[in-house]
Amino acid sequence: IGEKLAEIPDGALVIIDGERGDILVRPDEVTLAGYREKIKHQEERKAYYAELAPLPAVTTDGVRVELCANIGNHMDVDAALTYGAEGVGLFRSEFVFMGKQDIPTEDDQFKAYKEAVEKCGGKICVIRTMDIGGDKPLPYLNIDPEENPFLGYRALRISLDRHDLFLPQIKAILRAGLYGKAAMMVPMVISVSEIQRVQKLVEQAKVELAHEGKEYSDDVQVGIMVETPAAAVVSPLLAPYVDFFSIGTNDLIQYTLAVDRGNAQIAHLYNPFNPAVLRLIRRTIKSAREAGIWAGMCGEMASDPYAAVLLLGMGISELSMSAPSIPRVKEMIRSVTMEQAKQLLDDVMKMEHGVDIRAYMHKTLEASDAS
């Protein structure tokens, strides 16, 4: 909104339309009546979605996709499960580090991860190692200001450089794995050598835990976020070294398209349906399937029901999103066939413009739903 926010008079009635991105100041009675009807419709949809919560995300011809939730802390798990989440596809562990005066200890982290893993009740809980830097600095790490922090000293680059941070986190995740199905995911990967270094540190963490007499799980999957074009391009090389891929589209899109996703002036260029983005995603999923590992997605694109159909056609195994988005995606998946998803994918991969692809998906699926 910028400076226009100051132009809204104090006490004025305002409608905020989160679906359209509109703000209506002092709406007339006709507009108000229309929005009251929309609210009533939303409540009806909410009740309908509640009935969907216990049902699987399975196509009409029997192909199933796991729908998981993105969370910021262990307290978010209960709410996610009420929306029908089949586990946690992204636990943003940096929130365990934020708001603190010092680095959280191994035991502090263990308690947070353990509780999240337990709450998942045997369903997967993917814990991303700290994604610090970029838009999430930590004052106590004393990292020098950078001209372009999104391309700088962040995420795995800090972890591999600071074993005093990374080893306690790995150990905490391994210990939490005793209480359910835990997985560890590292962000901002660009090369095989980084994964090999992570694997050595995981083995070192196990040795240290055994020496300290602490029990840990030897069955914690280790995967990576595919959020750099480099990782997507070399995904055939990375796949043999990991247990899974989770595609982080928020960064993958902005790095692929050279579009700062926080810049309002170029927001129209940030499009998950851009052909370059779709090709990188398809390549990543194909690499995973050929290597016999699973591929998921934890970026915002996963919460788009229309994108979910294309991802289904590509062979995605899991989609993780903000919990309230789960019912809409589930509804869409349960309304299509795998054959339809593959046909739509074939159609859009021949198209040249992201805006046309988005429009085509909406038009085709809405027409199908109407019929």
KEMAR-998166 format. One record per residue (C-alpha): residue number from 1; x, y, z. Coordinates in Angstrom, 1 decimal. Example, Ala and Ser with C-alpha at 12.3 -4.5 7.8 and 13.67 -1.06 7.14 Angstrom:
R, k, x, y, z
R, 1, 12.3, -4.5, 7.8
R, 2, 13.7, -1.1, 7.1
! end
This chain:
R, k, x, y, z
R, 1, 0.0, 0.0, 0.0
R, 2, 2.9, 2.3, 0.8
R, 3, 2.0, 5.9, 1.7
R, 4, -1.6, 5.4, 0.6
R, 5, -2.3, 3.8, 4.0
R, 6, -2.2, 7.3, 5.6
R, 7, -5.0, 8.4, 3.3
R, 8, -7.5, 6.0, 4.9
R, 9, -9.5, 8.1, 7.4
R, 10, -9.5, 7.0, 11.1
R, 11, -12.7, 5.0, 11.9
R, 12, -13.5, 4.3, 8.2
R, 13, -15.1, 0.9, 7.4
R, 14, -12.6, -1.1, 5.4
R, 15, -12.9, -4.4, 3.5
R, 16, -9.7, -6.4, 3.0
R, 17, -10.1, -8.9, 0.2
R, 18, -7.3, -11.4, 0.7
R, 19, -8.2, -13.4, -2.3
R, 20, -8.0, -10.5, -4.8
R, 21, -5.5, -8.3, -2.9
R, 22, -8.0, -5.5, -2.8
R, 23, -8.7, -2.9, -0.1
R, 24, -12.1, -1.2, -0.2
R, 25, -12.5, 2.0, 1.9
R, 26, -16.0, 3.0, 2.9
R, 27, -17.8, 0.5, 0.7
R, 28, -21.4, 1.2, -0.3
R, 29, -24.3, -1.0, 0.8
R, 30, -24.4, -3.0, -2.4
R, 31, -20.7, -3.9, -2.0
R, 32, -21.1, -4.7, 1.6
R, 33, -24.0, -7.0, 0.9
R, 34, -21.9, -8.8, -1.7
R, 35, -19.0, -9.3, 0.7
R, 36, -21.4, -10.6, 3.4
R, 37, -22.5, -13.2, 0.9
R, 38, -18.9, -14.1, 0.2
R, 39, -18.3, -14.5, 4.0
R, 40, -21.3, -16.8, 4.2
R, 41, -20.0, -18.8, 1.3
R, 42, -16.6, -19.0, 2.9
R, 43, -18.1, -20.4, 6.1
R, 44, -20.0, -23.0, 4.1
R, 45, -16.7, -24.0, 2.3
R, 46, -15.0, -24.2, 5.7
R, 47, -17.5, -26.7, 6.9
R, 48, -17.1, -28.7, 3.7
R, 49, -13.3, -28.7, 4.0
R, 50, -13.6, -29.9, 7.6
R, 51, -15.3, -33.0, 6.2
R, 52, -12.4, -33.5, 3.8
R, 53, -9.8, -33.5, 6.5
R, 54, -9.7, -37.2, 7.3
R, 55, -9.9, -38.2, 3.6
R, 56, -6.7, -39.0, 1.6
R, 57, -5.5, -36.8, -1.3
R, 58, -6.1, -39.4, -4.0
R, 59, -7.0, -38.9, -7.6
R, 60, -10.2, -40.5, -9.0
R, 61, -8.1, -43.2, -10.5
R, 62, -6.2, -44.1, -7.3
R, 63, -2.9, -42.1, -7.3
R, 64, -2.1, -40.7, -3.9
R, 65, -0.1, -37.7, -2.9
R, 66, 0.9, -36.9, 0.7
R, 67, -0.2, -33.4, 1.9
R, 68, 1.9, -32.1, 4.7
R, 69, 2.2, -28.8, 6.6
R, 70, 4.9, -26.1, 6.8
R, 71, 5.4, -25.1, 10.5
R, 72, 7.5, -22.7, 12.5
R, 73, 7.4, -24.5, 15.8
R, 74, 6.2, -27.6, 17.5
R, 75, 3.0, -25.8, 18.7
R, 76, 1.8, -25.5, 15.1
R, 77, 1.5, -29.3, 14.6
R, 78, -1.9, -29.7, 16.3
R, 79, -3.6, -27.1, 14.1
R, 80, -2.0, -28.6, 11.0
R, 81, -3.5, -32.0, 11.8
R, 82, -7.0, -30.5, 12.1
R, 83, -6.7, -29.4, 8.5
R, 84, -5.8, -32.9, 7.4
R, 85, -2.0, -32.7, 7.3
R, 86, -0.3, -36.1, 6.9
R, 87, 2.8, -34.9, 8.7
R, 88, 5.2, -32.0, 8.6
R, 89, 7.0, -31.4, 5.3
R, 90, 8.9, -28.3, 6.6
R, 91, 9.8, -27.5, 10.2
R, 92, 11.6, -24.2, 9.9
R, 93, 14.1, -24.7, 12.7
R, 94, 15.5, -21.2, 12.4
R, 95, 12.6, -20.1, 14.6
R, 96, 14.2, -22.2, 17.4
R, 97, 17.2, -19.9, 17.0
R, 98, 15.4, -16.6, 16.7
R, 99, 14.3, -14.4, 19.6
R, 100, 17.2, -15.7, 21.7
R, 101, 20.2, -14.0, 23.2
R, 102, 22.5, -16.9, 22.4
R, 103, 22.8, -20.1, 20.4
R, 104, 20.2, -22.6, 21.7
R, 105, 21.8, -25.7, 23.2
R, 106, 21.5, -29.2, 21.8
R, 107, 19.0, -30.0, 24.6
R, 108, 16.9, -27.0, 23.9
R, 109, 16.7, -28.0, 20.2
R, 110, 16.1, -31.6, 21.1
R, 111, 13.0, -30.7, 23.2
R, 112, 11.5, -28.7, 20.4
R, 113, 12.1, -31.3, 17.7
R, 114, 11.1, -34.2, 19.9
R, 115, 7.7, -32.6, 20.7
R, 116, 7.0, -31.9, 17.0
R, 117, 8.0, -35.4, 16.0
R, 118, 5.8, -36.9, 18.8
R, 119, 2.8, -34.8, 17.8
R, 120, 3.1, -36.2, 14.2
R, 121, 2.2, -39.6, 15.6
R, 122, 4.4, -41.7, 13.3
R, 123, 3.9, -39.5, 10.3
R, 124, 6.9, -37.8, 8.8
R, 125, 8.4, -34.6, 10.3
R, 126, 11.0, -33.0, 8.1
R, 127, 13.2, -30.6, 10.0
R, 128, 15.1, -28.1, 7.9
R, 129, 18.4, -27.2, 9.3
R, 130, 18.7, -23.5, 10.2
R, 131, 18.1, -21.3, 7.2
R, 132, 19.7, -18.2, 8.7
R, 133, 20.9, -15.2, 6.7
R, 134, 19.1, -13.5, 3.8
R, 135, 16.0, -12.1, 5.3
R, 136, 16.5, -13.9, 8.6
R, 137, 19.7, -12.6, 10.3
R, 138, 20.7, -13.5, 13.9
R, 139, 22.4, -10.7, 15.9
R, 140, 24.4, -13.0, 18.1
R, 141, 26.1, -14.7, 15.1
R, 142, 27.9, -11.4, 14.3
R, 143, 27.6, -11.8, 10.6
R, 144, 28.8, -8.7, 8.7
R, 145, 26.2, -6.8, 6.6
R, 146, 26.1, -7.9, 3.0
R, 147, 25.2, -6.1, -0.2
R, 148, 23.1, -9.0, -1.4
R, 149, 22.4, -11.4, 1.6
R, 150, 20.2, -13.7, -0.5
R, 151, 23.3, -14.7, -2.5
R, 152, 25.6, -14.5, 0.4
R, 153, 26.7, -16.1, 3.6
R, 154, 23.5, -18.0, 4.6
R, 155, 21.8, -21.3, 5.4
R, 156, 24.1, -24.4, 4.7
R, 157, 27.0, -22.1, 4.0
R, 158, 27.0, -21.0, 7.6
R, 159, 26.3, -24.5, 8.9
R, 160, 29.2, -26.0, 7.1
R, 161, 31.5, -23.2, 8.3
R, 162, 30.2, -23.3, 11.9
R, 163, 30.3, -26.8, 13.3
R, 164, 29.6, -25.3, 16.7
R, 165, 26.2, -24.5, 15.3
R, 166, 25.6, -27.4, 13.0
R, 167, 26.8, -30.5, 15.0
R, 168, 24.5, -29.8, 18.0
R, 169, 21.5, -29.4, 15.6
R, 170, 22.3, -32.6, 13.8
R, 171, 22.6, -34.4, 17.1
R, 172, 19.3, -33.0, 18.4
R, 173, 17.5, -34.1, 15.2
R, 174, 19.0, -37.6, 15.5
R, 175, 17.9, -37.9, 19.1
R, 176, 14.4, -36.7, 18.2
R, 177, 14.2, -39.4, 15.6
R, 178, 13.7, -42.0, 18.4
R, 179, 10.2, -40.5, 19.0
R, 180, 8.7, -40.9, 15.5
R, 181, 9.6, -40.5, 11.8
R, 182, 12.1, -37.6, 11.7
R, 183, 13.9, -36.4, 8.6
R, 184, 16.7, -33.8, 8.2
R, 185, 16.7, -31.4, 5.3
R, 186, 19.5, -29.0, 4.4
R, 187, 18.8, -25.8, 2.5
R, 188, 20.7, -23.8, -0.2
R, 189, 22.6, -26.7, -1.7
R, 190, 24.5, -26.1, -5.0
R, 191, 26.9, -29.1, -5.2
R, 192, 27.6, -32.8, -4.4
R, 193, 30.6, -31.8, -2.3
R, 194, 28.3, -30.0, 0.1
R, 195, 26.2, -33.1, 0.6
R, 196, 29.3, -35.2, 1.2
R, 197, 30.4, -32.8, 3.9
R, 198, 27.0, -33.0, 5.5
R, 199, 27.1, -36.8, 5.5
R, 200, 30.5, -36.8, 7.2
R, 201, 29.1, -34.4, 9.9
R, 202, 26.1, -36.7, 10.4
R, 203, 28.5, -39.6, 11.0
R, 204, 30.6, -37.5, 13.3
R, 205, 27.4, -36.6, 15.3
R, 206, 26.5, -40.3, 15.7
R, 207, 30.0, -41.0, 17.0
R, 208, 29.8, -38.2, 19.5
R, 209, 26.3, -39.2, 20.7
R, 210, 27.5, -42.8, 21.2
R, 211, 30.5, -41.6, 23.1
R, 212, 28.2, -39.4, 25.3
R, 213, 25.9, -42.3, 26.0
R, 214, 22.9, -40.6, 24.3
R, 215, 20.4, -42.7, 22.3
R, 216, 19.6, -41.7, 18.8
R, 217, 17.8, -43.0, 15.7
R, 218, 19.9, -44.5, 12.9
R, 219, 16.8, -44.2, 10.6
R, 220, 16.6, -40.4, 10.1
R, 221, 16.3, -39.6, 6.4
R, 222, 18.7, -36.9, 5.1
R, 223, 17.5, -34.8, 2.1
R, 224, 18.0, -31.5, 0.5
R, 225, 15.9, -28.5, -0.5
R, 226, 16.2, -27.9, -4.2
R, 227, 15.9, -24.2, -4.2
R, 228, 18.8, -23.1, -6.4
R, 229, 18.9, -23.5, -10.2
R, 230, 22.3, -25.2, -9.6
R, 231, 20.7, -28.0, -7.5
R, 232, 17.9, -28.5, -10.0
R, 233, 20.3, -28.7, -13.0
R, 234, 22.6, -31.2, -11.3
R, 235, 19.7, -33.1, -9.5
R, 236, 20.7, -36.3, -11.3
R, 237, 24.1, -36.0, -9.6
R, 238, 22.7, -35.1, -6.2
R, 239, 20.0, -37.8, -6.1
R, 240, 22.2, -40.8, -5.3
R, 241, 23.6, -39.1, -2.2
R, 242, 20.3, -38.2, -0.5
R, 243, 17.0, -39.9, 0.7
R, 244, 14.7, -37.2, -0.8
R, 245, 14.3, -33.9, -2.5
R, 246, 12.0, -31.1, -1.4
R, 247, 11.6, -28.3, -3.9
R, 248, 11.7, -24.9, -2.3
R, 249, 10.0, -22.8, -5.0
R, 250, 10.1, -19.5, -3.2
R, 251, 13.8, -19.1, -3.8
R, 252, 14.0, -21.4, -6.8
R, 253, 11.6, -19.0, -8.7
R, 254, 13.4, -15.8, -7.7
R, 255, 16.8, -17.2, -8.5
R, 256, 15.7, -18.7, -11.8
R, 257, 13.9, -15.6, -13.0
R, 258, 16.3, -13.1, -11.3
R, 259, 13.2, -11.5, -9.6
R, 260, 13.3, -10.3, -6.0
R, 261, 10.1, -11.7, -4.7
R, 262, 9.8, -8.8, -2.2
R, 263, 10.0, -6.1, -4.8
R, 264, 6.4, -4.8, -5.7
R, 265, 7.6, -3.2, -8.9
R, 266, 8.5, -6.5, -10.5
R, 267, 6.1, -8.8, -8.6
R, 268, 4.3, -9.5, -11.9
R, 269, 7.4, -11.2, -13.2
R, 270, 7.4, -13.7, -10.3
R, 271, 5.4, -16.5, -11.8
R, 272, 5.6, -20.2, -10.7
R, 273, 4.2, -21.2, -14.1
R, 274, 7.1, -19.7, -16.0
R, 275, 8.3, -22.3, -18.5
R, 276, 11.9, -22.1, -17.1
R, 277, 10.6, -22.9, -13.6
R, 278, 8.4, -25.7, -14.7
R, 279, 11.3, -27.3, -16.6
R, 280, 13.6, -27.2, -13.6
R, 281, 10.9, -28.7, -11.4
R, 282, 10.1, -31.5, -13.8
R, 283, 13.9, -32.3, -14.1
R, 284, 14.2, -32.5, -10.4
R, 285, 11.2, -34.8, -9.9
R, 286, 12.4, -37.0, -12.8
R, 287, 15.9, -37.3, -11.2
R, 288, 14.4, -38.3, -7.9
R, 289, 12.2, -41.0, -9.5
R, 290, 15.1, -42.4, -11.5
R, 291, 17.2, -42.6, -8.4
R, 292, 14.4, -44.3, -6.4
R, 293, 14.0, -41.5, -3.9
R, 294, 10.9, -39.4, -3.2
R, 295, 10.4, -35.8, -4.3
R, 296, 8.2, -33.3, -2.5
R, 297, 7.7, -29.5, -2.6
R, 298, 7.6, -27.1, 0.4
R, 299, 7.4, -23.7, -1.4
R, 300, 4.3, -21.6, -1.8
R, 301, 3.7, -23.1, -5.2
R, 302, 2.6, -26.3, -3.4
R, 303, -0.4, -24.5, -2.0
R, 304, -1.8, -23.6, -5.5
R, 305, -4.4, -26.2, -6.5
R, 306, -3.8, -25.6, -10.2
R, 307, -0.1, -26.0, -9.8
R, 308, -0.7, -29.2, -7.8
R, 309, -2.3, -30.8, -10.8
R, 310, 0.8, -30.1, -13.0
R, 311, 3.1, -31.4, -10.2
R, 312, 0.9, -34.5, -10.0
R, 313, 1.5, -35.1, -13.7
R, 314, 5.2, -34.7, -13.1
R, 315, 5.2, -37.4, -10.5
R, 316, 5.4, -35.5, -7.2
R, 317, 5.1, -37.6, -4.1
R, 318, 4.4, -35.0, -1.4
R, 319, 3.3, -31.4, -1.2
R, 320, 3.8, -29.3, 1.9
R, 321, 2.1, -26.0, 2.5
R, 322, 0.6, -23.7, 5.1
R, 323, -2.1, -25.8, 6.8
R, 324, -5.2, -23.8, 5.8
R, 325, -4.3, -24.4, 2.1
R, 326, -4.4, -28.2, 2.5
R, 327, -8.2, -28.6, 2.0
R, 328, -8.3, -26.7, -1.3
R, 329, -5.4, -28.7, -2.7
R, 330, -6.9, -31.9, -1.6
R, 331, -10.2, -31.1, -3.2
R, 332, -8.5, -30.4, -6.5
R, 333, -6.4, -33.6, -6.4
R, 334, -9.5, -35.7, -5.6
R, 335, -11.4, -34.2, -8.6
R, 336, -8.9, -35.2, -11.3
R, 337, -7.4, -38.3, -12.8
R, 338, -3.7, -39.0, -13.3
R, 339, -4.3, -39.2, -17.1
R, 340, -5.9, -35.8, -17.0
R, 341, -2.9, -34.3, -15.0
R, 342, -0.4, -35.8, -17.5
R, 343, -2.4, -34.5, -20.5
R, 344, -2.5, -31.0, -18.9
R, 345, 1.3, -31.2, -18.3
R, 346, 1.9, -32.2, -21.9
R, 347, -0.2, -29.3, -23.1
R, 348, 1.5, -26.6, -21.0
R, 349, 5.0, -27.8, -21.6
R, 350, 4.4, -26.7, -25.3
R, 351, 3.4, -23.2, -24.2
R, 352, 5.7, -20.3, -24.2
R, 353, 4.3, -17.8, -21.6
R, 354, 3.7, -18.3, -17.9
R, 355, 0.6, -16.1, -17.9
R, 356, -0.9, -18.2, -20.6
R, 357, -0.1, -21.4, -18.7
R, 358, -1.8, -20.1, -15.6
R, 359, -4.9, -19.0, -17.5
R, 360, -5.1, -22.3, -19.3
R, 361, -5.0, -24.3, -16.1
R, 362, -7.7, -22.2, -14.5
R, 363, -9.9, -22.3, -17.6
R, 364, -9.5, -26.0, -18.2
R, 365, -10.0, -27.2, -14.6
R, 366, -12.8, -24.8, -13.8
R, 367, -14.6, -25.9, -16.9
R, 368, -14.1, -29.5, -15.9
R, 369, -15.4, -28.8, -12.4
R, 370, -18.5, -27.0, -13.8
R, 371, -19.3, -30.0, -16.0
! end
